[in-house]
Amino acid sequence: MLLTFIYQSYLNQYDKNTFEVDGITKLVAEQSKNLLHFFNKNAATETHLSQASVKFYYNNKYISRIVEGCNAVSVIILYFAFIIAFTGKWKPTLFFIVFGGLSIHILNIGRVSLLSVLFFNFPQYETFLHDVVFPLIIYGFVFLLWLIWVYKFSIYAKK
């Protein structure tokens, strides 16, 4: 609850009436664009003028909007809460929190980038890809990290 409160306080700094986008969401959009540039793909971003989002372009076509929910912070908070709830020794706990949080962030950058490419090439599957496939991948990854934590490092792990 504390992490959610802190995150919500962070989000409240941004003016929704002027469609101001939070810094983490902007960062995710920029990093996703840069990942596509790394693979010599044409991608661009720009602030949306009538929504609190970042417009994402692929091959000069407006493909998607990146909103606060796309930045995976809520997933990372959920991950942190689970690790803390099933704590272990402090060094492995801290390592697993940092490693997992960064891993989820990196996976999310890949998710946003790949979704943009797939939306461009397969627009008929946009809803299925966005609402089913990619949540399954990101939440499946978090679940896998949780299993590793509980069975290998938490205080409940068998020695």
Buried (B, 14 or more C-beta within 10 A) or exposed (E): EEBEEEBEEEBEEBEEEEBEBBEBBBBBBBBBBEBBEEEEBEBBBEBBEEEBBBBBBBBEEEBBBBBBEBBBBEBBBBBBBBBEEBBBEEEBBEEBBEEBBEBBBEBBBBBBBBBBBBBBEEEEEBEEBBEEBBEEBBEEBBEEBBEBBBEEBBEEBEE
